[in-house]
Amino acid sequence: MSQLSCKKLCLGYDGHEIVHNLNFSIEKGDYFCIVGENGSGKSTLMKTILGLQPPVHGEVKIDDSLKKSGIGYLPQQTMVQRDFPASVWEIVLSGCQNKGGLHLFYTKDDKKLAMENIERMGLNDYIKRCYRELSGGQQQRVLLARALCAASDILLLDEPVSGLDPKVTEELYRLIEDINKNDKITVIMISHDIGAALKYADKILHIGGNTFFGTKEEYLNSDIFKSFGLGEDECLN
């Protein structure tokens, strides 16, 4: 049973289509990468999946068993967000808000979950620090910890390593892989990095002038990938 599927999905703004006739499905535990050129509609697709933007045509179907509180989202950061004047603890704990139901205050379980995710991201020493004082990599770990407080089923990540140096990028990718493999949380990630998609994902959706959906192996044999003129080893290095 698919957790999420898109059928004959067309995306755009004000009735103007930028992505046409997308058809794909995501199963529980998938590591699903969305790749494509800048402006191809990757972030628009993610907003549509989240229900933040309606499709022009078609539908996004989410399995009935997948509760809204089971989806964690890490969006691209703006400069304003990077300068947000709150502590690491406050930001991570705020990820539990969707789980609160009718409660007006955070519960013991909420605080325990927030602490567990702070520890998992290696942020214990920064728990009282102001978010805007942290490095870019530390900020992304904070936001990932926050998303984990919201996610019990699916984690949506919009270019989570953008602007990070190679070492920090690799560390963050490994954390995401661990979440996918060990927690069995489905990962849906937008990436401009074809090499990372080939290394970590098991399914790939390429959108833009041409569209592809399939396994990593199928993507490597596709005309879209061959048009880059790159070999598999070259992408992975």
Stockholm file with secondary structure:
# STOCKHOLM 1.0

chainA/1-237         MSQLSCKKLCLGYDGHEIVHNLNFSIEKGDYFCIVGENGSGKSTLMKTILGLQPPVHGEVKIDDSLKKSGIGYLPQQTMVQRDFPASVWEIVLSGCQNKGGLHLFYTKDDKKLAMENIERMGLNDYIKRCYRELSGGQQQRVLLARALCAASDILLLDEPVSGLDPKVTEELYRLIEDINKNDKITVIMISHDIGAALKYADKILHIGGNTFFGTKEEYLNSDIFKSFGLGEDECLN
#=GR chainA/1-237 SS CEEEEEEEEEEEETTEEEEEEEEEEEETTCEEEEEECTTSSHHHHHHHHTTSSCCSEEEEEECTTSCGGGEEEECCCCHHHHTCCCBHHHHHHGGGGGGCTTCSSCCHHHHHHHHHHHHHTTCGGGTTSBGGGSCHHHHHHHHHHHHHHHCSSEEEEESTTTTCCHHHHHHHHHHHHHHHHHHCCEEEEECSCHHHHHHHCSEEEEESSSCEEEEHHHHHTSHHHHTTTCCHHHHHC
#=GC SS_cons         CEEEEEEEEEEEETTEEEEEEEEEEEETTCEEEEEECTTSSHHHHHHHHTTSSCCSEEEEEECTTSCGGGEEEECCCCHHHHTCCCBHHHHHHGGGGGGCTTCSSCCHHHHHHHHHHHHHTTCGGGTTSBGGGSCHHHHHHHHHHHHHHHCSSEEEEESTTTTCCHHHHHHHHHHHHHHHHHHCCEEEEECSCHHHHHHHCSEEEEESSSCEEEEHHHHHTSHHHHTTTCCHHHHHC
//
